Amino acid sequence: MRISILIVILVVLLAQCSKKGISGNSNIKTAVATVSSLDQQTVKGWGCCPVWIDNIDISTQPLSQHAAYQMGATIIRLSETAGTRDEFGNISQNGADRLCRAIQVTSNYGFHYILSNWSPPACMKTIAVNGSVSGDTLVYLQTSKEQAFCDFVVKLMDYISITKGLPLPVAYSLQNEPTCQGQWAGCIYDSAQYRRVTKRLRATLDAAGYAAILMLGPEDGGYNNGNGWNWSVGLLGGNDFPSLNDTAFNRAIAAFASHSYDWNPNTSIVNYDAWINGCELWGKERWQTEYCYIEDTMSPHAVGTVRRFISDMAYLKNNYWFTWTVNDGYGHDVPDALCFGDGVNYLNRKPAYYVLKRLFSSIPVGSKVRRMLTTDDELVTQNAGRMDMVAFASDTNMVAVIVNPTSSVKKTDINGLVGTKALVYQVSSTLNNTDMTLISSPFISAGSISILSLPVNSVTIVVAFGISRK
């Protein structure tokens, strides 16, 4: 009799657990996330920088090549660094050949590339150094050497295309982060000199037969708009980019380029809007050419990376988005890179690598960006430097991206999807070499999927397919 009573009690308890959910999440309120039906900008490309090529030879690192060139990117960013020139401002064969080997690898994999310059030759600067100097002394390009620098760029293009017979970059940036003087090679520009050199370089390239190479600018570090690093708006003359009223400068800047670092740590919406408003006023493409989650450690690496990615696409409306280095190349686990290892014998891939690979591979060029809203007050969908939801719509699929950066498990329905079925990928682990998990493949009913669980510090990617086009 006692055994029978115990069995009955056990059955009742199991039934209650089944209704409530063994995980204890039954009391979690289910939010509703909705994909907008309004299209924003068009995705033009996804990019990455394979390695820091100033002293790493990508041609000797097959694992680095595989990770970078097979992560779904559509365009590559390479760096023109101090190693490409000697102390007298001439081409340095060793460094230039290392760059050319990277170009050859890029071409072998079938990619176009952009080229960003890190510094004019040291002999052309106000202090003859490649990198930083002690104290607060800033190092500029000498005014008298501006044309010499432009001539050097042409020499490098000649070396790439004529001497080595390699493809030229589709776009060139005359200075990576022109208000930053770090321990790496760099050079400071004020807005007047930046405008002057940009025009001069455009004319010099055109005269040398390189008119097809686009020029990107200003490619500064971010949008804080202070007197130091991250002065993107200022380099174009301030609010509404008045420097572009100069016809020659306007013509020279083919597209707006920026990086999305936020050292403030929270850049004001006013400053973001100043960049966005100027971009919209002049109507040029927007290229976000470098980001890695290094500003803080408030979130796991993948979560911090994707929150910035979402803001860059949903709010700043970039057409191109590039991650920084795929592999550190030295075997150091640093936040700058998505992988770490020697690139020859071993390579550890971080969760952020797998997330960006899934995004790049799932969202085709030509997709339209769509905003998302949610009834969950803790998840950010309003304009901000770090956001938690965005979607992409194409003729073949729809992709919704949701981040839960909080310390609480959440549940959500998703409305506004297009398609008949979805694949739901998720990662909440910080373990390396672990790809995103396919957690479910629900059917889409009336544009919706129901009760999707969002673990603590997780990234969820929903790929909807089965779109019918008449």
N, C-alpha and C positions, 0 to 999 in steps of 0.2 A: 504494500500500500504506500509506504513512504517513498519507494522508488518511483511509483506512478506519479505521486504528487511532485517529486523533483523533476520528472520529465516534463510535466505540464508547465511548471514554472520556467524551465529552461526554454521550452518552445515559445512561451509568451515573451520572454526577454529577447530571444532571437528575432521575433517578429517586430518588437519595438525598435531594436537596433537597425533592422532592415528599413523601417520607415524613416527613422531619424538619420541614418547614415552612420556607419561605424566610425568614420573619421571625426564625428562630433560636429560636423559643419551644418547640421540641420537648422540651426538658429541664425545662420548667416543670411541676411537679406539679399535677394537676387536683384542686381541692378540691371538696367537696360542701356546698352550701348547702341548707337544708331549711326550708320554710315550716311553721310549727306548724299543727295542726288546731284549736287552741283560740282562740276569739274573745275579744278584750278589749273595750275601750270602743267606742262607736258614734261615727263621725264625724258631727258636726252642722253643720259649715260651714267654709269656707275664706275668709279675708279679706285685705284689703289697705287701705292708706291711699294714695289716689291721689297727693297732693302735700302739702307743708307749707303749709296754707292761711292761716297768719298773714299772709303777704305774697305769696302766689301765688294767682291767681284761676283755678281749674280751668276755669271756663266759657269762658275765652279761649284755652285750650290744647287744641285738638282731638286732637292726637297723644297728649298725656298721657291724655286721656279714653279714646281707643281702646286704649291699652296697659293701663290700669288696669281698665276695665270689661269688657274682652274677654279677660282672662287666665284665666278659669275660676273666679274668686272667686264666692262666693255671698252675701257680706255685706261692707259697707264700713265702715271706721273713719274718722271725721272728728274733727278737733281743735277744741275750744273754746279759743281762745287769747286773749292779752292784747288783741288788736285788737277784741274784741267789746264792750269796756267802756271808759268814760272814766275820768279821774282821780278822779271823785267816786263811782264805783260804779254808774253808770247805763249803759244800753245805748248803745254807740257805733254809730251807724247804718252808717257805712262798713264797719267790721269785721264787724258782724252781718250786713249784706247780702252780704258776700263769703262768709261761712259759708252763708247761705241760698242763694246761687247754687250752691254746692257740693252742698247738699241737693237743689236742683232738678235738677241734672245727675244726681245719684245716683238720684233718683226717675224721671227720664226713661229711664234705662237699666233700670229695673225692680228696683232693689235696695233692701233695708232697710239701715239703718245704725246703728252705735253711736256715741256721742259721749263723748269723754274730755276733761275739763277740765285745763288746764295750770296754772292759778293763779287764786286768788280775785282780785278787783279789788285793785290795789295799795294803795288807801286803807284796806283792811281788814286789812292785814298789819302785823306788828310793825315792819317798816321798809317804807316806801312805795315798793317797787321791784317790777318784774315779774320780772326775772331775778336774776342773782347779785349779791353784794356782795363787797367786798374782804375778804381774810383768811378766818378760819374762822367768821365770824358767820353763824348760821343764821337764816332768816326763816320765821316761823310765821304762821298765821291768828290774829289777836287773839281771845282768848276772848270778849270783849264783842261781837265782830262775827260770831260763828258764825251767829246767826239771820239777820243781814243778808245773809250770803253765801247761805244757803239761799233767802232771798227773791229774791236776784238770779237764781239758777238758774230759779226759777219765772217771773221776768220774761222770761228768754231763751226759755223754752218757750212762753210766751204770744206772744212776738214771732214765733217760728217758725210756730206753728200758727194763731194768730188773726190777727196782723197780715199775715203772708205767705201763710197758707193752705197751708202745706207739711206733709208727714208728720213726726211726732215720731220721735225715736230709739227703737229697740226696747230699748236699754239705755244706761245712763249711768254713768260713773265720775267720782267727785267730785274725784279728783286723780291725774293721771299721775305715777307713780313718786314717792310721797310721802316717800321718804327721800333723794331726789336734788335737789341744788341746783346745776344747771349754769348755763351762760351763757344758756340759754334761760329762758323763764318757768317758774317753779316755786314750790313751797311745801312746807315740811317739816311732817310730822305725827309726833307720838309716838303710841303705841298708844292711850293714854287719849283724846286729842283725836280721833283718827281714829274711834274707836268712838262718841264723843259726837256728832260732826258727822254721821256716817253715819246714826245714828238720827234726828237732828233733820231731816236732809234728806229721809229717807223719809217722815216724818210731814208735812213741809211739802208735798212733792209730792202725797201722798195727799189732803191737805186742799184742794189746788188743782185736784183732778180728774185728776191724772196718775199714778194708781195703776198703770196698765198699763206704765209705764216701769220696766223692771228696773234694779236697781243692781248693778254689778259691783265687786268689790274683792278685795284692796287694790290691784291693778295696779302693784305695785312692780317694780323692775328685774330681780330675780333671786332667788337662793336661798342666797347666801353666809351670811346670818343674822348678820352682824356689826353694828357700831354705825353703819355708814354705809349707802351705797347697797346695795340688794338685801337687804331685811329683810322679805321677804314673810311669813314665819312670825311674826315678832315683832309685826307690825301686827295679827295676829289673836290675840295674847296669848301666843305661844310654842308649844311642842310640844302637839299635840292641839287647838290653837285654843281654849283655854278661854274666850276672850271670847264665843264663840258660845253659852255657857251663859246669856248675857243674851238673853232671848227676843226683845226688840225688835231687838237687833243681829242676831241670827240671821235674823229675818224680813227685815231690811233688806238683807242680803247675799244676793241671789238666786242668784248663781253666783260661784265663785272665779276671779279674774282675775290674771294674772301676766305678766311679760316674762321672757325667757330669756337675758339677757346674763350672761356669765361672765367677769368682770374679774379673777378670783382669781389665775391664770387657770383653775385647775381646782378648782371647787367640790367639797367633800367629799361623798361618797355619803351620809354621815350627814345632811348638810344637805338634800340632795335628798329623802331618805327622810322627813325631818321634814315637808316640804311634802306629799309624797305621802300619808303616813299620816294627816295632818290632813284632807286632802281626802277620803280614803276613809272616815274616821270619820264625817264629817258628810254625805257623800253628795250633794254639790252638783255641778253641771256644772263643768268646767274650761275656761277660756278663756285661751289664750295669745294676747295681743292685740298683741304687737309683738316682732319680732326682725329684725335685720340683722347680717351677719357683719362686725363692726367691732373685735372684741376683740384680734385679732392678725392676722398675715399668714402664718401657718404653712402655710396651704392656699390654693389658688386660691379666688376668691370663691364660685363655684358649689359647690365641694366643701365648704367651711366652712359654707355656708348649709344644705346638705342634711344634713350630719352632725348639726347641731343640730335640724333638723326631725325626723329619725329618732328622736333621743333624746326629743324632746318628745312624739312620738306613741307610741313603743314603751314607754318607761320612765315618763315623767311622765303618760301616759294622758290627754292633752288631748282634749276634744271639738271645740274650735274652735282653729284655728291661723291667725294673721295675720302676714303680712310687713309691714315698715315701708314707707316711701314707695316707690311704683313709679317716679316720676320726680323727680329732684333739682329740676327746674324752672328752674335757672339755667345749665345747660350744663356743670356741673362733674362730672367723673368721680370720685365719692366712694363709699366702700363703704356708706354709709347707704342708697343707692337702687339699684334694679334697672336703671334707665335713666338716661341723661343727655341733655339737649338743651333747647332753648327751648320744646319742646312745641307749637310753631306751625309752624315751617319744617323742623325736623329733630328726630329722636329716635334715639339709639343704644341698642339693647337689649343687655344683657350676657347671658352664658351662664346666669347664675342666673335671669334672667327667664324664659328659655325652659324651664328645668328646672321651675320652679314652675308655669308655665303648663301644662306637660305633666302634672304631678302633679294640679293642681287640676281640669284638664279630664278626666282619666282616672279619678279616684277619686270616685264619686258620694256625695252625702250619704246616710247610712244604711249605708255600708260599715262593716265591723268590722275593727279593727286586729288583726293577728297578728304575733307575734314570729318571728324567724328565727334559726337557728343555722348555724354553718359549721365545717368542719374546718380552715380557714385560721386559724392562731393570730395573724396580723397584723391581721385584720379584727375589729372590735369588735362583738360582739352581746350581751355582758353589760351590765348596768346601768352607764351612764356618761353624762356630759354631752355626749359626742360619740360617735355610734354609726354603724355602717356598713350595717345591713340592717334592713328592716321590710317587711311586706306588708299589703295591704288586700283584704278579701273582700266582695263584694256579690252580689246575685242575678244580675247581668249580666256581671261580670268579676272577675278577680283581678289586682292590681298588686303586683309585687315591686320594691323599690328597693334597689340595691346601690351602695355607694361604695367605690372603691379609692383611699385617700388616701396610699398608699405610693409609693415610688420604683421599684417593681418591677411589671412586667406580670404579671397573674395569670390563671388559668383556673379556671372553676368549672362544675360541673353544678348544676342547681337541681331539687330534689325538692319534692313537696307542692303543686305547682300544680294548679289546677282549670280545666278547659277542654280544647279540642281543638287550638288553635293560639295562637301568641303573636306579638306585635309587639315587637321589641327595639330601644329607642332608646338612644342613647349620646352623650355629649359628654365630650371631654377637652381641647378647645381653650379658650383664653382669649380668642379673637377675638370681638369684638362683632358683633351683627347676623347671627349664625350659629346657626340653629335646631339642635336635637338631630337626629342622623342616624339614620334607620331602617336599622340594620345587618343585620337578618335577620328572617325571619318563619317560625320553625321550627314544625313540628307537635309537639304535646305527647304523649308516649308514656308511659302509666302514671304520669301526673302529673309527668313530668320532661322537661327539655331538657338537652342535653349540650354540654359543652366550649364554654362562653361565655367569650370573651376579655375581660379587664378591663384596659384600658390604664392607664398611670400617671396618677394624679390625674384619675380619671374618675367620672362618674355614669352608671349604667345603669338604665333603667326598662323592666321587662318587663310588658306588658299582655296577659294571657291572656284569651281569650274563647271562645265556643262552649260556654258552660255550659248543661247540660241540667237543667231543674228539673221535677220530676214534679208 
